[in-house]
């Protein structure tokens, strides 16, 4: 497996960002379609916690750090594209979204620059969806 991770700042607090990313049927709206990532029932597992940390959800560090929200996905049968998305609150009502995706290695693996570009494009789609949600008051 090869791991990829990309981040982007979003124009909203963490909760609406995670709601937009993890809502029913929304994973397909922003994740790279060519990577065949799909949520399986239940749709994406969202784990909410407080504190900073390394993406492990609640890190036991108390509630002094920024809000940290996380969702995970993967295929149950073969685990080909497991991954997670983490949203951390920033100053000024913005958030930092980090998406992590594991892809199979070998001859069938897409080139790393393709996966990174697709993740960047997916985060840009998510940012646009969040921006539309915020602008419409939702």
C-alpha positions in Angstrom: 0.0 0.0 0.0 1.1 3.5 -0.7 -0.3 6.3 1.5 -1.2 9.8 0.2 -2.1 12.8 2.2 -3.3 16.3 1.1 -4.7 19.3 3.1 -6.7 22.4 2.3 -8.1 25.3 4.3 -11.9 25.5 4.2 -14.1 28.7 4.7 -16.2 27.3 7.6 -16.1 25.9 11.1 -15.2 22.1 11.4 -18.8 20.8 12.0 -20.3 22.1 8.8 -17.2 21.0 6.8 -17.5 17.4 8.2 -21.3 17.4 7.6 -20.7 18.4 4.0 -18.0 15.8 3.5 -19.7 12.9 5.4 -23.3 13.5 4.6 -25.3 10.7 3.0 -24.2 10.4 -0.6 -21.7 13.2 -0.4 -18.5 11.2 -0.3 -18.9 10.6 -4.1 -19.4 14.3 -4.7 -15.9 15.3 -3.8 -13.7 12.2 -3.6 -11.7 11.3 -6.7 -14.0 9.2 -8.8 -11.2 7.4 -10.7 -9.9 5.9 -7.4 -13.2 4.0 -6.9 -13.5 5.0 -3.2 -17.0 4.3 -1.9 -18.6 4.3 1.5 -20.3 1.1 2.5 -23.2 0.9 4.9 -23.3 2.5 7.2 -22.1 5.4 5.0 -19.0 6.9 6.5 -18.2 6.4 10.1 -17.7 9.7 11.7 -15.7 9.9 14.9 -15.8 13.2 16.8 -13.3 14.2 19.4 -11.6 17.2 20.9 -7.9 18.1 21.2 -5.0 18.2 18.8 -3.1 15.2 17.7 -2.0 13.1 14.8 -5.3 12.2 13.3 -6.2 9.5 15.7 -9.4 11.1 16.8 -9.5 11.8 20.5 -6.0 11.9 21.7 -6.6 12.1 25.4 -5.1 15.6 25.5 -8.2 17.2 27.0 -10.3 19.9 25.4 -7.7 22.7 25.3 -6.8 22.2 21.7 -8.9 22.9 18.6 -11.9 20.8 17.7 -10.9 17.7 15.8 -13.4 15.8 13.7 -12.7 12.7 11.7 -14.4 10.3 9.4 -13.1 7.0 8.0 -13.9 4.8 5.0 -12.7 1.7 3.3 -13.9 -1.4 1.4 -14.7 -4.3 3.7 -13.9 -7.0 1.2 -10.4 -6.1 0.2 -9.4 -2.8 1.9 -8.2 -1.4 -1.4 -8.7 2.2 -0.7 -9.1 2.8 3.1 -8.7 6.3 4.2 -9.8 9.1 6.5 -10.6 12.8 6.6 -9.8 15.0 9.5 -11.1 18.5 10.1 -9.4 20.8 12.6 -10.6 24.2 13.5 -8.5 27.3 12.8 -8.7 30.9 14.0 -11.2 33.1 12.2 -13.9 30.5 11.6 -12.0 28.4 9.1 -10.9 24.8 9.2 -8.0 22.7 7.9 -9.1 19.5 6.2 -6.6 16.7 5.7 -7.5 13.7 3.6 -5.5 10.4 3.8 -5.9 7.6 1.2 -4.1 4.3 0.9 -3.8 2.8 -2.5 -2.6 -0.7 -3.6 0.9 -0.9 -5.0 2.0 -2.9 -8.0 1.6 -2.6 -11.7 -2.1 -1.5 -11.5 -1.4 1.4 -9.1 -1.9 4.9 -10.5 1.1 7.1 -10.6 1.6 9.1 -7.3 1.3 12.5 -9.1 -2.1 11.3 -10.4 -3.4 10.4 -7.0 -2.1 13.6 -5.4 -3.7 15.7 -8.2 -7.0 13.9 -7.8 -7.0 14.4 -4.1 -6.3 18.1 -4.6 -9.1 18.3 -7.1 -11.4 16.5 -4.6 -10.6 18.9 -1.8 -11.2 21.8 -4.2 -14.7 20.3 -4.9 -15.3 19.9 -1.2 -14.2 23.5 -0.6 -16.7 24.7 -3.3 -19.5 22.7 -1.7 -18.7 24.1 1.7 -18.5 27.7 0.3 -21.9 27.3 -1.3 -23.3 25.9 1.9 -21.9 28.8 3.9 -23.0 31.4 1.4 -26.6 30.0 1.4 -26.7 30.1 5.2 -26.8 26.3 5.5 
